[in-house]
Amino acid sequence: MQSLPIEIVVLGLSVVLLLVQLFLASVPTTVELGGAYQAGPRDQPRAVNSVFAGRAARAFRNFLETYPAFVALALALTVTDRGGGLGAIGAVSWLTMRVLYVPAYLVHVPLLRSVVWFVSLLALLAMLVRLFVG
């Protein structure tokens, strides 16, 4: 049995993070705004008042900003057989930083949150370098 490339394993784990963040963002919002509103068309936008719900939603949106790039790079590294090395380090680092970003945002650790975000971008750059430079 052939083992999966690390980039694919991390890609699978990133889906778990996606679902966890979706849950963290949607449940408190639904509790606050009500299930009927959330299940409806939401023609009249309502703002959440809960600090936690707002932070969770913003952290999730921030995740979604770089997630497509991560997915594209993980798949590109795998299909071009350029995985491993710097690409694998970048993939693991990106996921680690994105996991750390969530509590850093939720409990309001401003400088740490910014550093974690920046390192996650460097991780994407590492994957990109591996793809084009080798």
C-alpha positions in Angstrom: 0.0 0.0 0.0 1.4 3.4 -1.1 1.4 6.1 1.5 -0.1 9.5 0.7 2.0 12.5 0.1 2.2 14.8 3.2 0.6 17.6 1.2 -2.5 15.5 0.6 -2.6 14.4 4.3 -2.4 18.0 5.3 -5.1 18.9 2.7 -7.4 16.4 4.3 -6.7 17.7 7.8 -7.3 21.2 6.5 -10.9 20.2 5.7 -11.3 19.2 9.3 -10.2 22.7 10.3 -12.6 24.2 7.8 -15.5 22.3 9.3 -14.4 23.2 12.9 -14.2 26.9 12.0 -17.5 26.7 10.2 -19.1 25.2 13.3 -17.4 27.8 15.6 -18.8 30.6 13.3 -22.3 29.3 12.7 -23.4 27.9 16.0 -23.1 31.0 18.2 -24.6 33.1 15.4 -27.6 30.7 15.1 -28.0 30.8 18.9 -28.0 34.6 18.9 -30.1 35.3 15.7 -32.3 32.3 15.9 -32.7 29.2 13.8 -35.7 30.6 11.9 -33.7 33.6 10.8 -30.7 31.5 9.9 -32.8 29.0 7.9 -34.6 31.8 6.0 -33.4 33.9 3.1 -31.9 36.6 5.4 -33.2 39.4 3.3 -32.9 41.8 6.2 -29.3 41.4 7.4 -28.8 41.3 11.1 -25.6 41.9 13.0 -24.5 39.6 15.8 -23.8 41.3 19.1 -21.7 38.5 20.7 -18.0 39.2 20.7 -17.3 35.4 20.3 -19.6 35.0 17.4 -18.2 38.0 15.6 -14.6 37.0 16.1 -15.3 33.4 15.1 -17.0 34.6 11.9 -14.1 37.0 11.1 -11.5 34.2 11.8 -13.4 31.9 9.4 -13.5 34.5 6.7 -9.8 35.1 7.1 -9.2 31.4 6.7 -11.2 31.4 3.5 -9.0 34.2 2.1 -5.9 31.9 1.8 -7.5 28.5 1.7 -8.0 28.4 -2.1 -4.2 29.1 -2.5 -3.3 26.4 -0.1 -5.6 23.8 -1.8 -4.2 24.8 -5.3 -0.6 24.5 -4.1 -1.0 21.2 -2.2 -2.6 19.7 -5.3 -0.1 21.2 -7.7 2.8 19.9 -5.7 1.3 16.4 -5.6 0.3 16.1 -9.3 3.7 17.4 -10.4 5.6 15.1 -8.1 7.3 18.1 -6.5 6.0 17.4 -3.0 8.1 16.9 0.0 11.0 19.1 1.2 10.1 22.7 1.4 6.6 22.0 0.0 5.8 19.6 2.9 7.3 21.9 5.5 5.2 24.8 4.0 2.0 22.7 4.1 2.5 21.5 7.7 3.4 25.0 8.8 0.4 26.6 7.0 -2.0 24.2 8.8 -0.2 24.6 12.1 -0.4 28.4 11.9 -4.1 28.3 10.8 -4.9 26.1 13.8 -3.1 28.5 16.1 -4.8 31.5 14.5 -8.2 30.5 15.7 -7.6 30.7 19.5 -5.3 33.7 19.0 -8.2 35.5 17.4 -10.9 34.2 19.7 -9.1 35.2 22.9 -7.8 38.5 21.4 -4.0 38.1 21.2 -3.4 40.9 18.7 0.4 40.6 18.1 0.4 36.8 18.2 -2.5 36.6 15.8 -0.7 38.9 13.3 2.6 36.9 13.6 0.8 33.6 13.1 -1.0 35.0 10.1 2.2 36.2 8.6 4.0 32.9 9.1 1.1 31.2 7.4 1.7 33.4 4.4 5.4 32.5 4.4 4.4 28.9 4.5 2.4 29.4 1.3 5.4 31.1 -0.3 7.5 28.1 0.7 5.1 25.8 -1.1 5.2 28.1 -4.2 9.0 28.1 -4.2 9.0 24.3 -4.0 6.6 24.2 -6.9 8.6 26.4 -9.3 12.2 26.0 -8.0 12.2 22.5 -6.7 
